[in-house]
Amino acid sequence: MIDGIHYQTAYVTSDVDDAYAAFAAGVDARHPMHYEGTVEVATNRGPSKSTNKLALAWVGDLQYEFIQPVVDPTGIFADALATERRAEFHHLAFRVADWEAFRAKVANYPYPVMMERDSGDLKFVYLDARATLGHCLEYVWMTDAMWTRTGGR
């Protein structure tokens, strides 16, 4: 059920700049990254494109991600937006070393696939564990070069 190494905790927010600023004010964050991007993903409802504003930073060896959905036709992020809080916990992310071996096991998990993407040097899949754990699980494979670019040690 849980594979890989937990490296990221992620939150959704309606204001990524505000949520990140509040977070960063109280921690020793390193390697901050901010960007907005559109990605094509495969979902349980078919292909989709989503646009998100992201802010990421590392505290020690744990990366924190703040996601502001801009265009989210699947609702994977938008449906979890906080109403009264700056940010709402959304998922844990795990880095897996062998994508093919991991991906072969996903069908045996009790969690349905929500979305996934394979861009060559980065692959991810989100599993819906909300009924059991109260949140989603993201599994990621990336090249070592990409891991270093994201600030991973």
Residue pairs with C-beta under 8 A, 6 or more apart in sequence:
1 109
1 110
1 111
2 94
2 137
3 94
3 96
3 102
3 105
3 139
4 94
4 95
4 96
4 97
4 102
4 139
4 140
5 94
5 95
6 62
6 92
6 93
6 94
7 61
7 62
7 63
7 93
7 94
7 95
7 152
8 62
8 63
8 64
8 65
8 92
8 93
8 138
8 140
9 62
9 63
9 64
9 65
9 89
9 91
9 92
9 93
10 64
10 65
10 66
10 67
10 89
10 90
10 91
10 92
10 93
10 138
11 19
11 64
11 65
11 66
11 67
11 87
11 88
11 89
11 90
12 66
12 67
12 68
12 69
12 77
12 78
12 80
12 81
12 82
12 87
12 88
12 90
13 19
13 66
13 67
13 68
13 81
13 82
13 86
13 87
13 88
14 68
14 81
14 82
15 68
15 86
16 34
16 53
16 54
16 55
16 66
16 67
16 68
17 55
18 86
19 55
19 66
19 68
19 86
19 87
20 32
20 34
20 55
20 57
20 66
22 86
23 29
23 57
23 64
23 66
23 87
24 32
24 57
27 57
27 59
28 59
29 57
29 58
29 59
29 64
30 57
30 58
30 59
30 151
31 56
31 57
31 58
31 150
31 151
32 55
32 56
32 57
33 54
33 55
33 56
33 57
33 150
33 151
34 53
34 54
34 55
34 56
35 53
35 54
36 51
36 52
36 53
36 54
36 70
37 51
37 52
37 54
38 49
38 50
38 51
38 71
39 49
39 50
39 117
39 119
40 47
40 48
40 49
40 117
41 47
41 48
41 49
41 50
41 74
41 115
41 116
41 117
42 48
42 115
42 116
42 117
43 74
43 76
43 114
43 115
44 112
44 113
44 114
44 115
45 74
48 73
48 74
48 115
49 71
49 73
50 69
50 71
50 72
50 73
50 74
50 76
50 77
51 69
51 70
51 71
51 72
52 67
52 68
52 69
52 70
52 72
52 77
53 67
53 68
53 70
54 65
54 66
54 67
54 68
55 65
55 66
56 63
56 64
56 65
56 66
56 150
56 151
57 63
57 64
57 151
58 64
58 151
58 152
61 153
63 93
63 150
63 151
63 152
65 93
66 87
67 77
67 90
69 77
69 78
69 81
72 78
74 114
74 115
76 114
76 115
76 126
76 136
77 90
80 88
80 90
81 88
82 88
89 135
90 135
90 136
91 126
91 135
91 136
91 137
91 138
92 135
92 137
92 138
93 124
93 137
93 138
93 139
93 140
94 137
94 138
94 139
94 140
95 140
95 141
95 142
95 147
95 152
96 102
96 139
96 140
96 141
97 141
98 141
99 123
99 141
102 139
102 141
103 125
106 113
106 125
106 127
109 127
110 132
111 127
111 128
111 129
111 132
111 137
112 127
112 128
113 125
113 126
113 127
113 128
114 126
114 127
114 128
114 136
115 125
115 126
116 123
116 124
116 125
116 126
117 123
117 124
121 142
121 143
121 145
121 146
122 140
122 141
122 142
122 143
122 146
123 140
123 141
123 142
124 138
124 139
124 140
124 141
125 138
125 139
126 136
126 137
126 138
127 136
127 137
127 138
127 139
128 136
129 135
129 136
129 137
130 136
142 150
